[in-house]
Amino acid sequence: MNYFLEIFLGGLTRGSIYALIALGYTMVYGIIELINFAHGEIYMIGAFTALIVASVLTLLGFNTLSVFILALVLAVIYSCCYAFTMEKIAYKPLRQAPRLSALISAIGMSLFLQNYVLLAQTSDFLPFPRLIPDFDFMEPYAHIITTQEAVILITTAIFMTILTIFIKFTRMGKAMRATSQDKVMAALTGIDVNRVISFTFIVGAAAAAVGGVLIASHIGMINFYIGFIAGIKAFVAAVLGGIGSIPGAVLGSFVLGWTESFCTGYVSSDYEDVFAFLFLVLILIFRPAGILGRSESNKV
Amino acid sequence: MIKGISKMRLITALIVSIIFFGSTGLGFAADTIKLGIAGAHSGDLASYGIPSIKAAELVVKEINEKGGILGKKVEILAEDDVCKPEVATNTATKLVSEGANVVLGHICSGATKAALGIYKDSKIIAMSPSATNPALTQSGEYPNFYRTIASDDAQARLEVDFATNVLKVKKIAVLHDKGDYGKGLAEFAKGFIENSGGKAKVVLFEGVTPGAVDYSAIVQKIKKSGADAVIFGGYHPEASKIVMQMRKKRMKTILISDDGVKDDTFIKVAGEYAEGVYATGPKDVSSNPLAIKATEDHKKAYGSDPGAFFLNAYAAAQALLNAIQKAGSTDYDAIAKALKTEYVDTPLGKIKFDDRGDAIGVGFAMYQVRKGAYAEVK
């Protein structure tokens, strides 16, 4: 039973990691029907920014808590700037072009950012400082769930709640929902569609950057390539849950995390990816739009 | 009468000359020790074979200057096999018919395997500086084969020997990264543990996905398996993730890994969690005075830096000739006994050979992370 719980929590943590990244995919798709392949790179840039900020601040003698908060905030801001600029340069000029053009542009952006970080930083793995210290009261449970894992779970939960409330109850949220249903009609009713799209990119980037910082701190290492693998998995999770749907992305991420975790725990980690993708195919055969992909009202 | 005498003389001269030439022929054979050198001396892979000729020339020159072995000079017979098995059989036959006493070679594993049967039938010992195929020594088919290079599975053997004999662990989890290098190594390690005569058993054998977001599930599985040690075949990014996650889950499981982990990046990334991790790595011979001397001699004689497997070939030539010296003859059994019992000082260190023909003390050593650096475990 204990083992089951450990595997369950492991899957939950992994699922939360995917969820923070999957949010960006699903929101952008919901609004402009673009699969933003460069999203994983935003996550990676967030982690790199936090690493640089944390190294500098630690040298200057800041305490752990302020290093963590400042690194997180700056990583979020920096990643948001990247996402904003990326949208303006790579996607906005292509908005009237065929959807394939925007997709190619996204893939190009992804490769560009990866190689940019590779050249500007290094191809080696870099150690990432532990920004979240181990709390003493967590010590008896450390063999089941570490402080970092708990923080990831809680942060994901808080982020989801805030996002859901935001989309349901604010003016901007309403504008986002309207834009996702019909861009032209939304513009006619006086919604600044460009602003809504930019905002969506920024929110997605913020989630990815938070994810990047927390996960890098949990894993303890980063390199320029982490965004690619995490991004692909998160994309799969978003499709699994029903791309375009926010609760779907979260659910899809947990389902993917658990599938991988339980497969490793009870079958064999050799077949981890095989089972994960087999599961994806099965779900898509029976529910082609993903688990929660049917209902239009769930679209952002 | 005059005619008769001249006839007699002619016959005598003929007889004398036959005896004379015949005896010089025999005398010649008995007066030198013939060291056959087989390998790729031309073609694509010549760069692997030529250094062994040069190494042998240097060793032989030095020995001959000191008066040779058993009062005889050493002579080199070099034959080309182009690293092709079908050519190697001819090469071997030729060396046998020329009367080689011992053979240094061949270079490539495939060619070596093809040639070994011929040497075996003729009771000739062959020693390769570069053939790493594990089966050459382990199959037991070629008792006449020796080598001065570690076989492909040497790291796995060292890891398992260390775990079972030095650390004395009973339960071992074997993990790999599903790659050629890591999985191959892990499979060797698994085989060695299973054949260790019950000293230890494999409680888990699995591959992890390189680059996965985290390894918490597999780490929990290691914990559940009750393994005392993990043998990991693969590279440092996965190893550091695994060891960090184990330590964060408060597990004290020992991690033993390979050359792919014996890298400073591993220590840099895993930081404090890297402490105590074991990894095998190539033995450092750069500070060995004999290695420095051999390299210097090569530069003096040929005006360039030595090529691939030069030191291994140098050591092999020394080991072979030393064994003949110690054996006191070129008899097959006597040389074999000397190779297995007499240590010889070579650029690779002090070596002798085990029962299977692998050089002991060549190739890999065990290292441990101590205070942020890899230190050799003596």
Boltz contact constraints between the chains, C-beta under 6 A:
constraints:
  - contact:
      token1: [A, 3]
      token2: [B, 224]
      max_distance: 6.0
  - contact:
      token1: [A, 6]
      token2: [B, 220]
      max_distance: 6.0
  - contact:
      token1: [A, 7]
      token2: [B, 217]
      max_distance: 6.0
  - contact:
      token1: [A, 7]
      token2: [B, 220]
      max_distance: 6.0
  - contact:
      token1: [A, 10]
      token2: [B, 216]
      max_distance: 6.0
  - contact:
      token1: [A, 10]
      token2: [B, 217]
      max_distance: 6.0
  - contact:
      token1: [A, 14]
      token2: [B, 213]
      max_distance: 6.0
  - contact:
      token1: [A, 17]
      token2: [B, 213]
      max_distance: 6.0
  - contact:
      token1: [A, 124]
      token2: [B, 265]
      max_distance: 6.0
  - contact:
      token1: [A, 125]
      token2: [B, 237]
      max_distance: 6.0
  - contact:
      token1: [A, 125]
      token2: [B, 269]
      max_distance: 6.0
  - contact:
      token1: [A, 127]
      token2: [B, 268]
      max_distance: 6.0
  - contact:
      token1: [A, 127]
      token2: [B, 269]
      max_distance: 6.0
  - contact:
      token1: [A, 127]
      token2: [B, 271]
      max_distance: 6.0
  - contact:
      token1: [A, 142]
      token2: [B, 250]
      max_distance: 6.0
  - contact:
      token1: [A, 143]
      token2: [B, 249]
      max_distance: 6.0
  - contact:
      token1: [A, 143]
      token2: [B, 250]
      max_distance: 6.0
  - contact:
      token1: [A, 146]
      token2: [B, 248]
      max_distance: 6.0
  - contact:
      token1: [A, 220]
      token2: [B, 244]
      max_distance: 6.0
  - contact:
      token1: [A, 221]
      token2: [B, 269]
      max_distance: 6.0
  - contact:
      token1: [A, 229]
      token2: [B, 211]
      max_distance: 6.0
  - contact:
      token1: [A, 230]
      token2: [B, 213]
      max_distance: 6.0
  - contact:
      token1: [A, 261]
      token2: [B, 217]
      max_distance: 6.0
  - contact:
      token1: [A, 264]
      token2: [B, 217]
      max_distance: 6.0
  - contact:
      token1: [A, 264]
      token2: [B, 218]
      max_distance: 6.0
  - contact:
      token1: [A, 265]
      token2: [B, 217]
      max_distance: 6.0
  - contact:
      token1: [A, 265]
      token2: [B, 221]
      max_distance: 6.0
  - contact:
      token1: [A, 268]
      token2: [B, 206]
      max_distance: 6.0
  - contact:
      token1: [A, 269]
      token2: [B, 206]
      max_distance: 6.0
  - contact:
      token1: [A, 269]
      token2: [B, 208]
      max_distance: 6.0
  - contact:
      token1: [A, 269]
      token2: [B, 218]
      max_distance: 6.0
  - contact:
      token1: [A, 270]
      token2: [B, 206]
      max_distance: 6.0
  - contact:
      token1: [A, 270]
      token2: [B, 207]
      max_distance: 6.0
  - contact:
      token1: [A, 272]
      token2: [B, 209]
      max_distance: 6.0
  - contact:
      token1: [A, 273]
      token2: [B, 209]
      max_distance: 6.0
